[in-house]
Amino acid sequence: MAEDRPTLRKTVSKVDSLVAPTIEGIVQHEVVGLGMAVAVRLSRGMTLRAERLSRHLLHTLNLPAGSDVRRLLAQLAMIEREVRELSKALNDELAEGAKRAHG
């Protein structure tokens, strides 16, 4: 098994040295960049359509969509922050009141 590794490495290196310049030339070509940009835009557009369709379907069935859950989680986080701040303020006031009562 260990004897196969150097042979495999040599083979892979040889194939890489033969193929790499051609592949690099293709990848660096402007048409490939444009094609990738178009593919990314199409993919994003299809994703947005699918999300819109699923959100509409879920709302039609009176079920929450992911966007609804994200909004609720953000609101819950905001409420938790406010409760922490109020709790800290209350504890600070109670501590001040105790100091005044004893001092």
Secondary structure, 3 states (H helix, E strand, C coil): CCCHHHHHHHHHHHHHHHHHHHHHHHHCCHHHHHHHHHHHHHHHHHHHHHHHHHHHHHHHCCCCCHHHHHHHHHHHHHHHHHHHHHHHHHHHHHHHHHHHHHC
